[in-house]
Amino acid sequence: MDFWGESVGVIALDSFVILDRNVLVGLRGDLEEEFANVLEVSLQAMTERALAARDAIARQQVAFVRTAAHQIKSNSRQLGAMRVGRVAEQLEKLAATVPPPDLREWGGVLVDEVALANREILDFVASLPGEFAMPEAESVRDP
């Protein structure tokens, strides 16, 4: 299974940007003073859900995987993390398949993509003009 380029009909991520920076700029404008807090909570929640989904895949708890993938899909797209959204969307669809395919590789891919998106988001936000108290927790940066 090749996740990054020519795929076997599963997913090709090379055509998806990691981060749509315009989404974050818009979110910052909409939330103003609450931006840093909302961002910190959202990144932490996305990280925790990705780790929980990976664990649920190992335990073959497909219903939980589907729900977590749906939540990650929504959360990530609200933050502009487009590749995470694509991975979560595909995982959600696969988990809804009866019977579900072997999802073991997907847990690691999801956690890795969330970690990458979190780093991209935090680096981009740190480069924005203005002052924000951004999350410093390593658990948000690297699960």
C-alpha positions in Angstrom: 0.0 0.0 0.0 1.6 3.3 -1.1 0.1 6.3 0.7 2.3 9.0 -0.8 2.3 8.7 -4.6 0.9 6.2 -7.1 -1.5 4.4 -4.9 -3.4 1.2 -5.4 -6.7 2.9 -5.3 -6.4 3.8 -1.7 -5.1 7.3 -1.2 -2.7 9.6 -2.9 -1.6 12.4 -0.6 1.0 14.1 -2.8 -1.7 16.2 -4.4 -3.0 17.5 -1.1 -1.4 20.4 0.7 -0.5 19.9 4.3 -1.9 23.2 5.4 -4.2 25.8 3.8 -2.8 28.9 5.5 -5.8 31.0 4.4 -8.0 29.0 6.7 -5.9 29.8 9.7 -5.6 33.5 8.8 -9.4 33.6 8.6 -9.9 31.7 11.8 -7.5 34.1 13.5 -9.5 37.1 12.2 -12.8 35.5 13.4 -11.6 34.5 16.8 -9.3 37.4 17.7 -8.3 37.0 21.4 -9.6 33.5 21.6 -7.6 32.2 18.7 -4.6 30.8 20.7 -6.9 29.1 23.2 -9.1 27.5 20.5 -6.1 26.5 18.5 -4.4 24.8 21.5 -7.6 22.9 22.4 -8.2 21.9 18.8 -4.7 20.6 18.2 -4.7 18.7 21.5 -8.1 17.1 20.7 -6.9 16.1 17.2 -3.8 14.5 18.6 -5.7 12.6 21.3 -8.3 11.4 18.8 -5.6 10.2 16.4 -3.8 8.3 19.1 -7.1 6.8 20.3 -8.0 5.8 16.7 -4.7 4.1 16.3 -5.3 2.1 19.5 -8.8 1.3 18.4 -7.5 0.0 15.1 -5.2 -2.4 17.0 -8.2 -3.6 19.1 -10.4 -3.8 15.9 -13.0 -1.4 17.3 -14.1 -0.3 13.9 -17.1 1.8 15.1 -14.8 3.9 17.3 -12.3 4.3 14.5 -15.1 5.6 12.2 -16.3 8.1 14.8 -12.8 9.3 15.6 -11.9 9.6 11.9 -15.0 11.7 11.3 -14.2 14.0 14.2 -10.6 14.4 13.1 -11.8 15.1 9.5 -14.0 17.9 10.7 -11.5 19.4 13.2 -8.6 19.2 10.8 -10.4 21.0 8.0 -11.5 23.7 10.3 -7.8 24.3 11.0 -6.8 24.1 7.3 -5.0 20.7 7.8 -6.1 19.4 4.4 -4.0 16.2 4.2 -5.1 15.1 7.7 -8.7 15.7 6.5 -8.1 13.6 3.5 -6.5 10.7 5.5 -9.3 10.9 8.1 -12.0 11.0 5.3 -10.5 7.8 3.7 -10.2 6.0 7.0 -13.8 6.9 7.9 -15.0 5.4 4.6 -12.9 2.3 5.0 -14.1 1.8 8.6 -17.7 2.0 7.3 -17.1 -0.8 4.8 -18.7 -4.2 5.7 -16.6 -6.1 6.4 -13.9 -3.5 7.0 -10.5 -4.0 5.4 -7.3 -4.4 7.4 -6.7 -0.9 8.8 -3.5 -1.6 10.7 -1.3 0.7 8.5 -3.8 3.5 8.8 -3.3 4.2 12.5 0.4 5.1 12.1 -0.3 7.2 9.0 -3.0 9.1 10.8 -0.9 9.9 13.8 2.1 10.9 11.6 -0.1 13.2 9.5 -1.6 14.8 12.6 1.9 15.4 14.0 3.1 16.9 10.8 0.0 19.2 10.5 0.4 20.3 14.1 4.0 21.3 13.5 3.1 23.2 10.3 0.2 25.0 12.0 2.3 26.0 15.0 5.2 27.2 12.8 2.9 29.2 10.6 1.0 30.8 13.4 4.3 31.7 15.1 5.3 33.5 11.9 2.2 35.7 11.9 2.4 39.3 12.9 1.0 40.1 16.3 1.3 38.5 19.7 -0.3 35.1 20.6 0.3 32.9 23.5 0.8 29.7 21.6 0.8 26.1 23.0 4.2 25.0 24.0 3.3 21.4 25.0 5.4 18.9 23.1 2.4 16.5 23.1 0.7 18.9 20.7 3.7 19.1 18.4 4.8 15.4 18.5 2.4 12.8 19.8 
